[in-house]
Amino acid sequence: LTDPRVRELPDAQAIGLVVGLLVIAWLVYDTIVQSPLGKNEVAVAGIGFPLIVAATYGLSQILSARAAWMHVGAMFGTIMVANVWVRILPNQSRMIASLAKGEPPDITLGSRAKMRSKHNTYLSVPLILIMVANHFPTIGFAANYPWIVLAALILVGWGIAKIIRDVI
């Protein structure tokens, strides 16, 4: 996924970079959502979107454009999986354990899990668009400014996710 026309990068460095970015993406996202800002959906998107665009631009300066797109998709997928395994399922397990003991469950755990599930919807739609767009390179990653096209695609995905959540 490296491209010497973009930047000479040994395979080990490229792998370390992209794996490290997956971890950093989750930690930054989780920190923002766990902070007081996490209660405000617009604030999370307002902080998250420029960070996503910056990561996309940075990746496009190091990797091939297609690899940059794929890695943004991998970041979204990593965040979604971590949401399920680190935040949603543990909260659900705690609520079930409380009920099994005959205690009232902590409803804030359910609210937090619901919020993460909602975020997963907002990540999954752009992820699907990224996967489909990879089959049409001339309008996607092969464009003159592929990081701008990807940023626009993410916004379109968020708009579609909003419609899905409001209608369904």
N, C-alpha and C positions, 0 to 999 in steps of 0.2 A: 504493500500500500504506500510505500515511499516512492517518491518521484525525484530522481536526481535533477530534473529541470526546475523543480521547486526548491529543493534543498538536499544536499548530500547528508545523509543520516544513516549511521550504521543500524542494522536491524535491532540489536540489543537496546540501543538508545530509543529507537522508535517504539519498541514494545514497552520499555520502562515508562516512557512518556505517556502512552495511551492508557496503560493500566493505572498509572498514578493519577491520571486525569479522571478516570472512572471513580476512583476512591474519593478524590477531592470533590468531584461534582456531588456525590452523595452527601459528604460531610457539610459542604456549603449549603446545599438545599435543606438538609435536616436541621442545621443550625438556624437558618432563617425561619423555617416553619415552627421550630420549638421556641423561638424568641417571641416577645410580645407582638412583633409585626406579623407573625404567623396567623393571627386571628383575623387579619385583614387580607382578603383574597386579592384585592387590587394592589396592595402594597407588595405582596409576594410576587405577583406577576410583574409589577413595576421594577422590582429589584432583579427578579429572575431573568426577564427578557434581555436586558442589556448584558447580563453575565453570559447568557447563552450565545448572544451575538458575538461577544468578545471571544468566547471559547471557539466559536465557529471560525471567526476571522483568524485567530491564532493558529488553529489547526490547519487552515488553508495556506498558511505561510510555511508550514513544516511538512505536511503530507500532501498527497495528490488531492484534488478537489473531491473526487469520489470517496476517498478514504476519510476526508474531513466530514462529509455528509454521513457516511456510515458510522463514524465515531460519535457524532451527535446523536444518532439513533441509538447507539450502544449506551450512551450516557442516560438517555431517557429510559431505556429498558432496565438499566442497572438501578436507577432511582425507583422505578415501579416495583421491581423485585424486592429491593430493600424495604420499600414501604410495606409490602405484604409481610415479609418475614420478620422485620425488626419492629414494626409499629402496629400493623393491623391485627395479625394473628396473636401476638402476645396480649394485646388489649382484650381481644375476644376471649382468650383463654382465662384471663383474670376475671372477667365478668362471669363466665361459666362456672369457675371455681367458687366465686362468691355465692352464686345461686345454688350450687351443690351443697354448700355449707348452710344454706337457709338464710344467708345474709343478703341484704339488698345490694345489687351491683352498683359500682361507681359509674354513673351515666356519662361522666366526662370522658371515660375511656371509650365509650361507644361514639361519642361526638368526635373525638380525635381520630378514631379509625375511619369514620365516615368522611372526614375531611381528607385524609390520605387517599381514600378510595376515589374521591372526587378529583384530587390531583392526578391520580393515575389515568382518569378519563382524559384530562387535559394534556397528558403526555402521550397517551396511546394514539390519539387521532393524528397528531403531527408525525408520530413514528410511522404510522401506516402510510401517510402521504410521502414520507421520505423513502419508504420501501418501494412504493409504486413509482415515484419520480426517478428512481435509479434505473428504471427500464426505459426512460425517455431522456437520455443525457443532454440532448441539444436544448431542452428547455429547463434543464436542471443544473447538474454539476459541471456541464461543459459550457455554461454561459460565461460571459466575460467577467462577471462578478458573482461567482456561485455562492458566496457567503451571504450576499444580499438576497438572492433568490431563496436561499434556505430560510433566512429570517422572515421573509414574506410568507413562505410556506408554513412556518410555525404559527404565524398570526392567523392565517387561514384555518389551520388545524384547530387553533383555540376557538375561533369563531364557530366552526362546525361542532366542536365539543360542547360549546355553550348552547347551541341549538338542540343538540341531542339531550343534554341534561334538562333543558327547560321543557322539551316536548315529551320526553319519555318518563 
